[in-house]
């Protein structure tokens, strides 16, 4: 379970006196435990990944709005820690390769949005971990040419 892995890493960071890692893992664990308490059940790894992605996104937005270099560095380090816990997502070239079997349907779609829908459906059914923006870019690249 990913939640247990986060807890183990947090304790290891405490022992190693890695303050930033310890604190962001503590925040992540708090979010997970709060969600579990609300639901009355343990979260699946997929649900934990959603929480981690939300934290990364939130940090990214804060990085864009802060002007303090030390705060930015801390937030970037927090994101690096969180990203080590997330499954690897496919990059644009890997997405294009994964869509090769449905390329005709993507090219035949009426718009980029419909083509992206076809692509996302195919990728999700194959279990690929992808970012929507990357898929959209890959689809536009395929349709352009």
C-alpha positions in Angstrom: 0.0 0.0 0.0 1.2 3.4 -1.0 0.0 5.0 2.3 2.2 2.7 4.3 5.1 3.4 2.0 4.6 7.2 2.7 4.5 6.5 6.5 7.7 4.4 6.3 9.5 7.1 4.3 8.3 9.8 6.7 9.8 7.9 9.7 13.1 7.3 7.7 13.2 11.1 6.9 12.7 11.9 10.6 15.7 9.6 11.5 17.8 11.1 8.8 16.8 14.7 9.8 15.5 15.5 6.3 13.1 18.2 7.4 11.5 19.1 4.0 10.9 15.4 3.1 9.5 14.7 6.6 7.1 17.6 6.5 5.7 17.1 3.0 5.2 13.4 3.7 3.5 14.3 7.0 1.2 16.7 5.1 0.4 13.9 2.5 -0.2 11.4 5.3 -2.5 13.9 7.0 -4.6 14.4 3.8 -4.8 10.6 3.4 -5.9 10.0 7.0 -8.5 12.8 6.8 -10.0 11.3 3.7 -10.0 7.8 5.2 -11.7 9.1 8.3 -14.4 10.9 6.2 -15.1 7.7 4.2 -14.7 5.3 7.0 -12.4 3.0 4.9 -8.8 2.7 3.7 -8.0 4.5 0.4 -6.8 2.6 -2.6 -3.5 3.4 -4.1 -5.2 5.2 -7.0 -7.0 7.5 -4.5 -3.7 8.1 -2.7 -2.1 9.0 -6.0 -4.9 11.6 -6.6 -4.1 13.2 -3.3 -0.4 13.3 -4.1 -1.1 14.8 -7.5 -3.3 17.5 -5.9 -0.4 18.4 -3.5 2.0 18.6 -6.4 -0.4 20.8 -8.4 -1.0 23.0 -5.3 2.7 23.5 -4.8 3.2 24.3 -8.5 0.6 27.0 -8.3 2.2 28.4 -5.2 5.6 28.4 -6.9 4.2 30.5 -9.7 2.8 33.1 -7.2 5.7 33.4 -4.7 8.7 35.6 -5.3 10.8 34.4 -2.3 13.6 32.2 -3.7 13.9 30.1 -0.5 10.2 29.3 -0.5 10.3 28.3 -4.2 13.3 26.0 -3.5 11.5 24.4 -0.6 8.3 23.8 -2.7 10.3 22.4 -5.6 12.1 20.0 -3.2 8.7 19.0 -1.8 7.4 18.3 -5.4 10.5 16.2 -6.1 9.8 14.1 -3.0 6.1 13.7 -3.9 6.9 12.8 -7.6 9.1 9.9 -6.4 5.9 8.4 -5.0 3.8 8.8 -8.2 3.7 6.3 -11.0 5.8 7.3 -14.0 3.6 8.9 -16.7 4.2 8.5 -20.4 5.9 11.3 -22.2 4.6 12.6 -25.6 6.6 10.2 -27.8 5.6 7.2 -25.6 1.9 8.3 -25.9 2.2 8.5 -29.7 3.6 5.0 -29.8 0.9 3.7 -27.4 -1.8 5.2 -29.7 -0.4 3.6 -32.9 -3.1 0.9 -32.9 -5.9 3.5 -32.8 -4.3 6.1 -35.0 -6.9 5.7 -37.8 -9.7 6.5 -35.3 -7.8 9.5 -34.0 -7.2 10.8 -37.5 -10.8 10.2 -38.5 -12.2 12.1 -35.5 -14.1 15.3 -36.2 -12.0 17.5 -33.9 -8.9 17.4 -31.7 -11.2 17.2 -28.7 -13.0 14.1 -30.0 -9.6 12.6 -31.0 -8.3 13.2 -27.5 -11.3 11.4 -26.1 -10.6 8.4 -28.3 -7.0 8.5 -27.2 -7.8 8.8 -23.5 -10.3 5.9 -23.7 -7.7 3.7 -25.3 -4.9 4.6 -23.0 -7.0 4.2 -19.8 -8.3 0.8 -21.0 -4.7 -0.3 -21.5 -3.8 0.9 -18.0 -1.3 3.5 -19.1 -0.6 6.4 -16.7 -0.8 9.6 -18.7 -1.3 13.3 -18.2 -4.2 14.8 -20.1 -2.1 17.7 -21.5 0.5 15.4 -22.8 -2.2 13.3 -24.5 -3.7 16.4 -26.0 -0.3 17.5 -27.4 0.4 14.0 -28.8 -3.0 13.9 -30.5 -2.4 17.3 -32.1 1.0 16.2 -33.3 -0.5 13.0 -34.8 -3.3 14.9 -36.5 -0.9 17.5 -37.9 1.1 15.0 -39.4 
